[in-house]
Amino acid sequence: MTGLLFQAFIYLLAAVVAVPVAKRLGLGSVLGYLIAGIIIGPLLGLVGSETKGIQHIAEFGVVMMLFLVGLELEPRTLWNMRAKLLGLGGIQVGVTTLLVMATAMMLGQVWSVALAIGLVFSLSSTAIVLQTLNEKGLMKSDGGQSSFSVLLFQDIAVIPMLALIPLLALPELIQHGTAASDGEHHGSEMSLIADLVGWQVALVNIAAIAAVVAGGHYLSRPLFRFIAAAKLREIFTAAALLLVVAIAFLMTLVGLSPALGTFLAGVVLATSEYRHELESDIEPFKGLLLGLFFITVGAGINFILLFDNALLIISLTIGLMLLKAAVLLVLSFLFKLRGADRWLFALSLAQAGEFGFVLLSFTVQSAVIPVGLADLLLLVVALSMLLTPALFILFDKVIMPRLEDDQAREADEITEKGSVIIAGMGRFGQVINRVLKGNGYDTVVLDLSADMIDMFQKFGIRTFFGDASRPDLIKSAGLDEAKLLVVAIDDPDRAVQIVHHARQVRPDIHIIARARHRHHVYELYKAGADDIVRETFDSSVRAARYALESFDVHPHEAEKLVTMFVERDLDGIKRLAHLYDPDIPITENKPYMDLARKIQEEMDTALSSHSPDVHDTVKRAWLPPGKNPDDPDL
């Protein structure tokens, strides 16, 4: 017990210390976890042989992550991804496997060993890439979506790889491989397909997948409804974990990837009313297990073997990453990724993946790859994963700044002018564009998503590819002549940058800006926006009005109350904006906090049904004809 507590203390301490430091230095959480593992493992020797066992448990974080990813994708969305899923993913795995195989054969390996190595190295790290893309807010970009499509295909491709690898066994390794396998699986793991032939295995696999889909669709709602009726949060959390564990266990029994099974379950549950509750319950476990997984990767690096073969291992690692990046770059041209998305796609997937550990272990057990060679290849996998956060830093700090000039050449030539410029064509910008166009106003719309632009073109909606934060591009869009600029992008920093530049160039232009939250409102206000719309504020106000009406408040009176609330809230924001300092946490900004409390008290008083302020804010549009808003009887 004492030993277990000590190990838990060491792992948690390493994470708590290393990750915040890494984040503060701009290295990202993944690199922080990896560094923490190296420190407590090879450097200080605080953890040892238990690392591999812990890694198998921590790999469950990848399973949970794909379940959460599935929850974000409705089946229709997944179907719309089929071209990238099969095209990008299929070509990447196939071409990379063949190129790695050819390279291995040139280095003296027999074709079967070379093919196995190619299969192992064709995979990338789902855990590192998705975690980093989400951290940096790049998941919704074209490059992020393309990377996700490839990773999803790779996870699916693990299934036929596991079926193919035993067929590559070398006669001279069979006896040794069988012994290793017997030693590893003493007391053998449970399996439903151990004694089945190929077609029977296929039927069992199909039945398992069908069970996951049907169970998620038909059984999950009554089950969660029953559990929710108990009104015990911990039981719902236990049920969410049970669901993920049960699906992963079923997939393991039939020889399929647990990550694939939980992903499918997530997609099926994406339309469930319990989706958000499942997300909030699973997220903390996913984060901790993924962090633990990264720590075990760092702690498991064999530095003695690495130093003894440093030149060979480093050369193989760099060569592999260059080869994979080259393949991905070619694919980015074929699938029309542009600018920063092209490099994000190529660099994010250039490493080997965590499934490489599983496949290499399986190749040894199946007498396909010798133990000594597998140990060297394990170091290549680990080292490439360790270098991946550095590639993201390279993308952020070096490639992105240099791409600004290149993007100017790649942006669409804007051939139209209008009285309105709309930056961003997501759900927010689409509504504004439809209303303005429907009322006869000409708009020029800019967006950075090539896929979205192509989709709008099919509907006959003209949208130009380009970054509205670039002064030259927004100028060519007609900034000097436009009467209105609508900043509808979901990137807070770029939104502030666009507003600030537009206000400097055109002091007279009217600017409407989308804000993520109240602090973003302050920044946009200082930058010069005229009207600022918080993403969920108006919908929340409408919901509040419905809430009042549900208590039998007359619709006219409810509208007056929420209108007064909106006006006072806007006035409060303007007063607080002068005291807001982004460098000081608001709870430590005494003048801001004092005024915020005062404004809250004023709001509470005004909202009281006995306050005369309610009647003072009556709008003429809500009065019967001939009534005076100053009439004390109103």
C-alpha positions, 0 to 999 in steps of 0.5 A: 500500500505504501509503495502504491501511494508513493508511486501515485505521489511521484506521478501526480507531483511530476505532472503538477510541477512540470505541466504548468511550467511547460505551459508558461514557457509556451511548450504545451501540456503534452511536452510537459508530461513527457519531460516529467516522465523523463525526469522521474524515470531515466534521470532520477529513477523514481519509477521503474518496472511498473511503468509498462503496466501503468501505461496499459491502464493509461492508454485507456485515456485514448479510448475515452478521448475518442468517445468524447470526439465521437460525441461531437460528431453526429452520424451525418457529419461523419458521413460528410467526412467520408471523402477525407476519411477514405481518401486522405487516411487511406492514401496516407496509410498505404503510401507511408507503409510502402515507402517505409517498407522500401526503405527498410528493405534497402537497409537489409530487412527481409520483405515481411519484416519491412512490411511490418515496420511499414505498418507500425510507422504508418500510424500517428499519435492520436493522443498527442495530436488531438490533445494539442489541436484542441489546446491550441484551438486548431481542431475546427480548421481545415488542417485540424479536420484533415488531421482528425480524418487521417487519425480516425482512419488509422485507428480503424486500420489497426484492425486489419493490421492485427489480422495481417501481422501473424501471417508474416511470421518468420520460421526462425523466430516462431519458436522464440516468438511462441515462448515469448507469447506464452510468457506474456499471456500466461493465464491468457486473456479472454477472447471470443475469437480464439478458436474461430476461422476467418469468416467466423471472426468477421461475423463476430466483429460485425455483430459486436459493432452492430450491438454497440450501434443498436445499444447506443441508439435504443438502450442508452436513453432508457438506461440513463433516464433510469439512472438520472431519476436517482438524482445521484451525480456519482451514480451517473458518473459511474454509469458513464464510465461503465458504458465506456469500459463495457464497450472497450471490453467488448471490442477487446473480446472480439479482437477489435480496437477499443478506441474504434468501438467507443468512437462509434458509441460516441457518434451514436450518442451525439444526438442524445439529450445526455450528451453534455452530461456524459462529456462533463463526467468523462472529461476529467478521467480522460485528461488524467489518463492521457497525462499519465500515458504521456508521463509513462512514454517519457519514463519508458525511454531506455536511455542506455540503449539510446546512447549506445545507438544514438546516431542510428536511432536519431537518424531513423527518427528524423528520417521517418518524420521527414518521410511522413511529412513529405507524404502528407505535404503531397496529399495536402496539395492533392486535397487542396489544403492551403497555407497554414492548414497545409503545414499544420496537417503535415507537421502534426502527423509526422510522428509514430503513434501510441499504437506502435507500442502495441503493434511492435509488442504484437510483432514480437509475440507473432515471431515477425520482428526480432526482439532486439530490432523491436527495442530499437524501433520502440525508441524511434516511436517514443522519440518521434512522439517526444519531438512532436510538441516541438513541431507544433512550436515550430509551426506557431513560432516560425512557419506561421509568421513566414506564411503571412506573405505566402497567404497573401498570394494564395488568398482569392482575388476579391472581384466584388465590392459591397456596402458591408464586409463580413469577416467569418461565415460560420453560423453567426456570420451566415445569419447576418449575411442572409438577413442583409442579402435578403434586404438588398444589401451587397456583402463581401464575405471573407472566411479561412475555411476552404471547405466551407467556402466550397460548400457555399459556392454550391449554394450560390453564395459567393464567399472569398478565401482570405484572412480578414486580419491582414490589412491588405486583404480587408482593404481589397475587400472594400474597407475604404468604401464600406459602410459596415464591418461585421466581425463574426469570427470565433478567434478572440485575438484576431477579432480584436486585431481586425476591429482595431485596424479597421477603426484606425483606417476608417474612424467613421465606419460602423463596426459590429463585433462578435464577442466570446465573453465579457472580457472579450467585450472590453477588449473589442470596446477599447479596440473601437467596436460600435456594437458588440454581441456576446455569443450566448447573451441574446439567447439567454435573455430570450430564455429569461423572458420565457422563464418570466412568462412561465410564472404568468408575467404578461409578455409585454411586462416580461419584454419590458423587464428584459429590455431594461436588463439589457440596457442596464447590462450594456451601461454597466459594461461600458462603465466597467470597461474603463477599469478593466486591465487584462494584466490584472485578474478582475478579482484583484482589481479593486476599483473594478470589483467595487464598481461591479458590486455597485452595478449589481446592486443597482440591477437588483433594485431596478429589477424589483417589481416595486421599482419605479425604474421598471415604469421609467423604461417603458417603450412607446411601442408597448403602450396602447395608442394615446397613452403617455409613458409619464402617466403615473398610473402606468 
